[in-house]
Amino acid sequence: MTALDKKFSGDLEKTVFALMETPLEYDLKQLKQAMKGLGTDENTLIEILCSRTTDQIKAIRVAYEREFKKPLEQEIFAAFAELSGSSIEKLIEKEFSGDLKNSYLTIVRAASDKQKFFATQLYNSMKGLGTKDNDLIRVLVTRSEVDLQLIKEEFLALYNKSLEEMIRGDTSGAYRDALLAIVIGNRT
């Protein structure tokens, strides 16, 4: 690279070096640069994060955390808070209402801490009178082979009660047994 440093300068140098990297490596550098120092380059963040495929975003997230030792989401939310002087959740609460507010909050909460998000969903499905059975079933079934063990740990940390205890207290019969089989049978 030193020989190339001497031959090129300015934007031509940036272009040549960018071409020598994989698209993933280049995206990582661009994301880090966009959040570095004073101010944030929102256009770069938006362009990269909104135009890449789902598989590309997954690869970016994994590589970013490996390279910079912090989750990409955490860095983005920190950059937003620094830029706006408020957390993104507080801003959404203040600026939006109804389904749009709920949609934005869901996206942010799930992106920032997926296990906490689903632990809260499970708790909300059983708190108070009655059970939101569809919500309870949906979360347990869809997360059972993904990260249910981590969600159970987060549930206990958040609510000082195990998920199993809450299911036992809120459901009954064969339905309760089926839910507990999902929860207890999922130890990995």
C-alpha positions as CSV (number, residue, x, y, z in Angstrom):
1,M,0.0,0.0,0.0
2,T,2.9,2.4,0.7
3,A,3.9,2.4,-3.0
4,L,0.3,3.2,-3.9
5,D,0.2,6.0,-1.3
6,K,3.0,7.7,-3.2
7,K,1.3,7.4,-6.6
8,F,-2.2,8.6,-5.7
9,S,-3.6,11.4,-3.6
10,G,-7.0,12.9,-2.7
11,D,-10.2,11.5,-4.1
12,L,-8.3,9.3,-6.6
13,E,-6.4,7.7,-3.7
14,K,-9.7,7.1,-1.8
15,T,-11.2,5.5,-4.9
16,V,-8.3,3.2,-5.6
17,F,-8.2,2.0,-2.0
18,A,-12.0,1.6,-1.8
19,L,-11.8,-0.7,-4.9
20,M,-9.2,-2.8,-3.1
21,E,-11.6,-3.7,-0.3
22,T,-14.6,-6.0,-0.4
23,P,-18.0,-4.2,-0.3
24,L,-18.4,-5.5,3.3
25,E,-15.1,-4.1,4.4
26,Y,-15.8,-0.8,2.7
27,D,-19.3,-0.6,4.3
28,L,-17.8,-1.2,7.8
29,K,-15.3,1.7,7.3
30,Q,-18.0,4.0,6.0
31,L,-20.3,3.2,8.9
32,K,-17.6,3.8,11.4
33,Q,-16.5,7.0,9.7
34,A,-20.1,8.2,9.5
35,M,-20.4,8.0,13.4
36,K,-16.9,9.2,14.2
37,G,-16.1,12.6,15.7
38,L,-18.3,15.6,15.8
39,G,-21.6,15.2,14.0
40,T,-23.0,12.2,12.2
41,D,-23.2,11.6,8.5
42,E,-26.8,10.6,8.5
43,N,-26.9,10.2,4.7
44,T,-24.2,7.5,4.7
45,L,-25.9,5.6,7.5
46,I,-29.3,5.8,5.8
47,E,-27.9,4.8,2.4
48,I,-26.0,1.8,3.7
49,L,-28.6,0.5,6.2
50,C,-31.6,1.0,4.0
51,S,-30.2,-0.2,0.6
52,R,-28.5,-3.4,1.6
53,T,-30.2,-6.8,1.5
54,T,-31.1,-8.6,4.7
55,D,-28.2,-11.0,4.3
56,Q,-25.8,-8.0,3.7
57,I,-27.1,-6.3,6.9
58,K,-26.6,-9.5,8.9
59,A,-23.0,-9.7,7.6
60,I,-22.4,-6.0,8.4
61,R,-23.7,-6.4,12.0
62,V,-21.6,-9.5,12.7
63,A,-18.4,-8.0,11.1
64,Y,-18.9,-4.6,12.7
65,E,-19.1,-6.1,16.2
66,R,-16.1,-8.3,15.5
67,E,-14.1,-5.4,14.2
68,F,-15.1,-2.6,16.6
69,K,-16.1,-4.7,19.7
70,K,-19.5,-3.0,20.0
71,P,-22.8,-3.8,18.4
72,L,-23.7,-1.6,15.4
73,E,-27.1,-0.8,16.8
74,Q,-25.6,0.4,20.1
75,E,-23.2,2.8,18.1
76,I,-26.1,4.1,16.0
77,F,-28.3,4.8,19.0
78,A,-25.4,6.5,20.8
79,A,-24.7,8.6,17.8
80,F,-28.4,9.6,17.6
81,A,-28.5,10.5,21.3
82,E,-25.4,12.6,20.9
83,L,-26.8,14.4,17.9
84,S,-30.3,15.0,19.2
85,G,-29.6,15.3,23.0
86,S,-32.3,12.6,23.6
87,S,-32.8,8.9,23.2
88,I,-34.5,7.8,20.1
89,E,-37.3,6.3,22.2
90,K,-38.0,9.6,23.9
91,L,-38.1,11.4,20.6
92,I,-40.5,8.9,19.1
93,E,-42.7,9.1,22.2
94,K,-42.8,12.9,21.9
95,E,-43.1,13.3,18.1
96,F,-45.5,10.5,17.0
97,S,-48.8,8.9,18.1
98,G,-50.9,5.9,17.4
99,D,-49.9,3.0,15.3
100,L,-47.0,4.9,13.7
101,K,-45.5,5.6,17.2
102,N,-46.0,1.9,18.2
103,S,-44.4,0.7,15.0
104,Y,-41.3,2.9,15.4
105,L,-41.0,2.0,19.1
106,T,-41.2,-1.7,18.3
107,I,-38.5,-1.4,15.6
108,V,-36.2,0.5,18.0
109,R,-36.8,-1.8,21.0
110,A,-36.4,-5.0,19.0
111,A,-33.2,-3.7,17.3
112,S,-31.6,-2.4,20.5
113,D,-32.2,-5.5,22.7
114,K,-34.2,-8.3,21.1
115,Q,-34.4,-10.5,24.2
116,K,-35.6,-7.7,26.4
117,F,-38.2,-6.8,23.7
118,F,-39.6,-10.3,23.6
119,A,-39.4,-10.8,27.4
120,T,-41.5,-7.6,27.7
121,Q,-43.9,-8.9,25.1
122,L,-44.3,-12.2,27.0
123,Y,-44.9,-10.3,30.3
124,N,-47.4,-8.0,28.7
125,S,-49.3,-11.0,27.3
126,M,-49.9,-12.3,30.8
127,K,-50.0,-9.3,33.2
128,G,-53.3,-8.1,34.7
129,L,-56.6,-9.8,34.2
130,G,-56.8,-12.3,31.3
131,T,-54.2,-13.5,29.0
132,K,-53.4,-12.3,25.5
133,D,-53.1,-15.9,24.3
134,N,-52.3,-15.2,20.7
135,D,-49.4,-12.9,21.7
136,L,-48.1,-15.5,24.2
137,I,-48.3,-18.4,21.7
138,R,-46.8,-16.4,18.9
139,V,-43.7,-15.3,20.9
140,L,-43.1,-18.7,22.5
141,V,-43.4,-20.6,19.2
142,T,-41.5,-18.2,17.0
143,R,-38.6,-17.8,19.5
144,S,-38.5,-21.4,20.8
145,E,-35.7,-22.5,18.4
146,V,-34.0,-19.1,18.2
147,D,-33.3,-17.5,21.6
148,L,-36.0,-18.5,24.1
149,Q,-33.4,-19.4,26.7
150,L,-31.9,-15.9,26.6
151,I,-35.4,-14.4,26.7
152,K,-36.2,-16.5,29.8
153,E,-33.1,-15.2,31.5
154,E,-34.0,-11.6,30.6
155,F,-37.6,-12.2,31.8
156,L,-36.3,-13.3,35.2
157,A,-33.9,-10.3,35.4
158,L,-36.6,-7.8,34.5
159,Y,-39.6,-9.1,36.5
160,N,-38.0,-11.1,39.3
161,K,-40.2,-14.0,38.4
162,S,-39.5,-16.9,36.0
163,L,-41.4,-17.2,32.8
164,E,-42.5,-20.7,33.9
165,E,-44.0,-19.3,37.1
166,M,-45.9,-16.7,35.2
167,I,-47.3,-19.2,32.7
168,R,-48.3,-21.6,35.6
169,G,-50.2,-18.7,37.3
170,D,-51.9,-17.4,34.2
171,T,-52.9,-20.5,32.2
172,S,-54.3,-24.0,33.0
173,G,-54.9,-27.5,31.8
174,A,-53.4,-29.0,28.6
175,Y,-52.8,-25.5,27.2
176,R,-50.5,-24.7,30.2
177,D,-48.7,-28.0,29.8
178,A,-48.1,-27.4,26.1
179,L,-46.7,-23.9,26.8
180,L,-44.5,-25.2,29.6
181,A,-43.2,-28.0,27.4
182,I,-42.1,-25.3,24.9
183,V,-40.4,-23.2,27.7
184,I,-38.9,-26.0,29.8
185,G,-38.0,-28.1,26.8
186,N,-35.9,-25.3,25.4
187,R,-32.6,-25.3,27.3
188,T,-30.3,-24.6,24.5
